[in-house]
Amino acid sequence: GTSIASHYILSPDVVFMTNLLGFELVIEDGDNINDYSKIILPLKTRQTITTDSGITPTPENGYYPSGADDNYILDYENSNVQSGFDAYLSGTEAGILLQGGLDPTSDECSKYFHCSDPQFENDANVCLGADFGGSRVFEKHNFYDVSKRKTLQPQNLAKHWVIESFATPGTTHFHRTDLELTEAGLKTCYHNIFNLRLVGIGAVTCNMCAGVVPSTEEQKSLCFRWSQLAFLMPYVVISSVNKDLADALSKDGGDGFTKMKENIALRKQLHYYLANSWSLIQEKSNGVVIGDSLFMVVNLEGSSEVDVQLPTGEWLAPAEKSEGIYRNDNSPQTMTYKEDISKLIFYELDNIFVLKNKDDENNVEVHIFQLKENYFGSEITYTFTYNEHKTVIKLNPTSKEVTFTYTQATTAIDKDKFKVSKLVVYYWTENSGSGSNPPKESYPVGDEKYNVVFNYLDEEGVELKSVFQTWDQTILKSGGS
């Protein structure tokens, strides 16, 4: 099977359930397994139940035929199925990997989206009856049965390592729509993002706040923290319908939705960085490192204060007109937790980021972060790549220039969608004052340290240059041209 640290996931085709009531499981080469506490068993929605199992496999008892002899879909909300698993789970030390789902395949089952396995012929006889899952109509693009988690997980929290998945190791995508809008649902989403990567599922998403108008303070806090997890997901579902909900969601409970929108807006700004780095995440104490140069504070408990430990280096939650939040100590530091996403995202200094303009996705902003405490006057260089087109962006403190050196590629690209509307240099070494060509401002942020902002849109008639173009910008002192 597949190894997860010191545990091992058995291959699904070597595990067979033959007697659920007697918690008997047939495992190929099972006699060679000495320690079941190191084993994770894959349990499927469909189980083979033999005629001598002691089970009466009827829909009333929670067993629905899936189109093959002795193969049944299990209703995990049925008391007979639950009591059988209680007996089974009490007799093993193995961990559990939940997998398998109910796939939408048949027009015969108009009431239920999930009917039968696609490898079997579909007809009305294999459709789930009104008793299945407490008459639940399953969400059409959710292949996960929430009742399975409720049946298997509660009595095993202390004893079994339960990993939730709808698929075998190696599956690339896992999308959850079944999580409830609670702190427990938020934590499950967060831990799925990390744990499922261990079994090879890289793209994990959940949309517990999709289409929700967060009106209570608890919902506002939960949806804010959920939308922060957007930085760890390949995409985020805000609505399950094909229409713009911004107007509807900004009325009642509008301030709660506004916080969510701010998170999503920042995620869009970081699109170019996250596209290359969202899969490279490392969990830290009350935080996550995304790629090499971005750190996000995570507060699953909703506490007013959190102890945050950033990696070694200098880190900044930036503010253009002030110092922002600066950290240069990797020991745990207590932070007051405020629902302001700009104070929860830290950039590692000595780096360059190309961000989308939040007001115009066809424009970009270039943010350059110099070291603050250990400044040696060294160059900062970054290569921005998109669709094989490359531009080397460099800050040279000696020549006081930011240069863009573009390398042409054979693939087509619309360079006008990458016009630089703003250039920001954090912790510049001198006051650049305010010039007129182009307009720039310096904001003192420390001892002989300044944030220098070039906002090219403030200059009338200025022709924005593309990031995919060779050009330079001189950082001049006051009165420069």
N, C-alpha and C positions, 0 to 999 in steps of 0.2 A: 504494500500500500504506500501511501504518501506520508512523509515524515513531517511533523510539526514539532520542532525542538525535540523534546524527549518523548513525544507521543507519536502514535502511528495510526493513520486512518486506513482501515481495511478497504480493499476494493469492493464496490457494491455487489459484484457478481460472485463473491465467495461467502456471502451472508444470506441465510434463508430462515425465515420464521416459520416453524412448523407447528408449534403448540404454544399459542400465546398465553393461555390460561395456566399452563405449567411452566411458563417462562423458559421454554426450551428453544434453543437457537442452534441451527446447524451451521458450523463455520468450517470451511475447507481448511484442513491442516490445523484445526483448533487445538489438538492435543499438544502441538508444539509451542503454544502460547503459555508462558509461565505466569505472567503478571498482567492481568486484564486492566489494572489501573493505568497502564500505559497505552491502552488500546482505545480508539474512538470507532464506534460502530455506526455505519450509515443506516439510518432508518428511513424507509420510503413511505410515501402516502399509500402506495399500492403494495400489498403483501400477498405472498402465496400462502394459502391456508389449505392444508391437506384434509382429506376426509376423516382422518383419525385424530384430528387436533382437539376434539372435544368442543369445538365451536359450531354453533348453528349460524352459518353465514347468510343472514337475511337482512334486508334493509331495516326492519324493526330493531334488529340487534346492532345495527351500525355498520353493516358490510354490504357493499354494492358491487355487483359483478362488473368487471372492467373489460369484458369481451374475450377473455381467455379462461380456460379451465383452471379452477382453483386460484384465480387471481382476483383480488377484491380491492376496491377503494375503501379506506377506513374513515368513518366519521368520528373524529376525535372528541366531539361533544356528546356522543352517545355514552351513557353510563356503563354499558357492557364493555365497550372498547376501553374506557378509562380504567375500569377495574382490572381488565386484563393487563394493561400496561403497568398499573400499580404493582401487580404481582411480578411482572417481568423485570421491572426496573429495580425492585428490591432484591433481586437475586444476582445482580451483576455489579462489578466495580468499574465497568467500562464507561468511557465518555460517549456522548451521543452526537452524531452529525445528522441534523434534520435535512432531508432533501426530497426532491420529487414534488410535483404539484399537479394541479388539475388544469389541463390544457384546453383552451377554447378551440374546438374543431368542428362541431356539428350544428347544422341549422335545425336538426330535429329537436334540439333542446332550447326552445325559444325563451323559456323563463330563466334558464341557468346558462351562464356563459361558459362554465367549466363542466365538461361532460365526461369525456373518455380519452384514453390514450390514442394519439394519432396513428399508431401503428395498427390499430384494430378498426374493423368496419364499424361505422357509427349508425346506430339506430335508436329508436325511442326506448328500447329495453335497457339500455345502459345509461340512460339519463338519470341524474340524481333526483330522487323524489323530494316531496315537500318537507319530509322529516330531516333531510340532510342538513347538518350544521344549524339546527334551529331555524330552518327556512331561510337561511342566508342566501342572498343573491350575490355571487362573487363578483368583485370588481374585474372588469374584462381584461385589464392588462397587468393584473397582479397574480403571479403564479405561486403564491405562498399562502398556506392555510394557517391563519392565525390561531385556530383552535388547537392545532398540533402543538404549538408552543405552550399554550395554556395548560394542556394536558401533561406534557412531558417535563416542563421546566420547574414548576413550583416545588414539587417534592424532591427535586434533585439539585437544588442550588448548592447545598453543602456537600453533596456526595459526588455529583457528576459534572463533568465539564461539558456544557451544552453549547454547541456552535450552531447558529441558525443559518441555513442556506437552502435554496431550492434546487441546488445543482451539485454535481460531483466536482471534486477538485479539478481545476483547469478551466471551468466555465469563466467567461470574461466579464459577464454583466449580471448585476443583481439590483433590481428596482423594487422597493418596498412602498406599498400604499396602505398597509394594514395597521400601521402604528398609531396608537391613540395619542391625542394631544395632552400628554402628561410628562412629568419629569422622568418617569420610567421609560416612556417612549423615546424621549430625547436621548437618554443614556443608551438605549438599545441601538438607536440609529448610529450614534457616535462609535460604539464598540463594534458594530457590524462593519463600519468603514475600515477599522484596523484588523479585526479578527479574520474577516473573510479574505483579506489579502494573504493571510497565512496559508490558505488553501487554494491560492491561485486566482481568486476573483478580484480583479483590479478595479473595475468600475462599479462602485456601490452608490446608490442614490436612495433617498426616501423623501416623500413629500407630505409629511404629517400636517403641514400648515397650508397646503395648496387649497386655494379657494376659501380660506378661513378669514373672517373678519375678527381679529383679536380685540375683544372688547373689555374683558376683565384684566386686571393688572397681572394676574398669573399667566393668562394667555399671551399678553403682550410680551412678558419676559420670556416665556417658552418659545414663542415664534421669533423673537429677536435672536435668541441663542441658537435656534434651529437654522435661521437664515445665515448665521455666522458659519455654520458647517458647510455652507455652499462653497467655501474656499477649499474644502476637502473632497468635493464631488465633481464629476465631469460635467454635470448639468443639474439644473434645479427646476422643478415643476412648481409654478405658482398657481396654475389653474388647470383643471382637467377638461375644460371646455375651450373651444377655439374662438375666444373673444377676449378683448382687453378688459380686465377687471379693475384697472387702476382707479377709475372713477367711482365704481361701487364700493371698493374697499377703502377709499379715502374719506368716506362719510362717517358712518357710525364707527367708533373705535379708530378713527383715522390716524391718531398719533401712534398707535401700535403698528399699523401698516406702514407708516412713514419710516419707522426704524428698520423694518424689514427692507423697504425699498432702498434705504441708504446702504445697507449691506450688499444688496444685489448690485447697486450702482458701482460700489467699490470693486466688487468681484469683476464686473465688466471692464473697469479701468485696468485691472491687473490681468486681463485676458491673455496677453502675449506671454507674460511670465508663467501664469498658471497652466497654459496649454502645454508647456514643456516641463512643468514641475509638479502638477497636482498629484501625480502618481508617486512622487518621491516624498513621502511624508513620514515623519518620525514623531512618535508620541513622547511628550515630556510631562513633567509634573505641572498640571494646570496649563498646558500649552502644547503647541504642535509646531515643528519646524517643517516648512514647505519648501522643497528644494534645498538650496544652500543658504539663501539670503533673505528669507522671509519667515517671521515668527508670529504666531497668532495665540493670544491668550484665550483659554477655554475655561468656562465656568459652568460645570454641569449641575452644581448644587444651587445656583442662584444666590450665592453668598455675597455679602456686601464687601468683603475683602478676600483676596486670594493670594497665596504665596506662589510667586512666579519665579522660575529659574530659567533664564535665557542661556543659550550656549555661550561659550567663550567668544569674546569679541565686543565691539562697540555696536550698539543697537539704538535705533531712533524710531519713535512714533511721531512722524514729522508734523510741523505746523509752519506754514511759509512765513508768517509774520512774527513767530516766536520760536523758542527753542524746542517746544514739544516735550515729549517724555524721552529722556536719554538714560541708557543703562550701559555700564561697562564693568559689571561684576556678576560672575556666574553663580554666586551664592543666592539662595532663595531670598526674594525681596517681596515684602507685602505691598500689594497694590490695591487701592480703592477701586472696586469694580463699578464702572459706570457704563450705561448702555450707549456708548459713543464709539462706533467702530473705528474711528480714526485714532483712538487711544488704545486700541487692542491689537492693532497690526504694527509690528516692528520691522523696519528694514535694517539690514546689516550695513554699517558704514563701509566705505571703500568699494561702492558698487554703483552701477548705472541701471536705471529701470526705464523702459519705454512703456508708457501708460496710454490707454485710450482717453481722449477728452470726454469727460462725463456729460457734456452738453452737446457734443457733436462726434459721433463715432467715426467720422471720416477724418478727424484730426487726432494727433497724438501729442503727448507731453513727454519731455525728457527730463527725468529727475536724477541728479548726480549727487551722491552722498560721499563726502570726504570724511576721513578720520578726524575726530575732534581732539582727543587727548594726545594721541601718538602721531601727530602729523609730521611727516618727513619731507613733504614736497614732492612725493612720487606721483607718477602718472596713474590715472585710472582709465582702464580700457575695457570696452564691452563690445561684442559683436552681435548686432541685431540681425536675425535671420527670419525670413518669411518667404515661403514658396521658392526656395533656393536663391533668393536675392539676399545679399549680405551688405551690411554697412558697419564699418568699424567706427565707434563713437569713442572719442578720447578727450580727456581733460588734461592739459599740460599746465601745471601751476607756474612753471618758469616763463613760458611764453604768454601765459594768461589767455589761453585759447581753448575753446571747445571745437574739435574738428569732426566732420562727418566724411568718411571716405567710402564711397559706394563702389561695389563690384557688380557689373552687369551680369545677368543670367539669361539663359535662352527661353525660360518660361515667361508667359505673359503675366503682367501685374499692372494694376491701376495705381500709379504712384501718387495720384491726387488724393487717394484715400489714406495717405500717410503724411499729410502736411503737419509740420511741427507748429503748434499754436502757442506752446509755452516751453520755456527752458528754465529749470530751477537748479541752482548750485547751493547745496547745504554746507555750512561751515566754511565759507570762503574766508581768506586770510586778511582781507582789507575791505574797507567801505567803498563800494563802487559808485555810490551816489546815485543821482538820477540824470541820465543823459537823454537825448532826444532821438537818437537813431541807432537802434530801436529803443523804446522806452524800457527802463529797468529800475528796480528799486532794491535797496539794501536794507535789511532788518538786522540790527545787532542782536545776537543770541548768546553772547558770552565774551570772554576776554579776547579781544581782537578776532572775533569770529562773527560772520555775517551770513545770512541767507540772501542770495542774489536771485531776483526773479525777473526774467524777460517774458513779458506777456505781449506777444506779437500782435494779438488781436486788438490791443489798445491803440495801435498806431494806425491812423487813417491811411487807406490806400496801400498798405503794406501787402506785398505778394509773399504768401507763406511758402517756405521751402519744404521739400519733401525729405523725410528721413532717408529715402532711397535716392539721394542726390549728394554730390560732393560739394561741401561748403564749410565755412567756419564762422565762429562767433567769438569776438574778442571781448573779454571781461575787463572794461576800462574803469579807471577811477572817475570821481565826480567831474563832470564837465567834458568828458570824452565824447567823441563823435561816433 
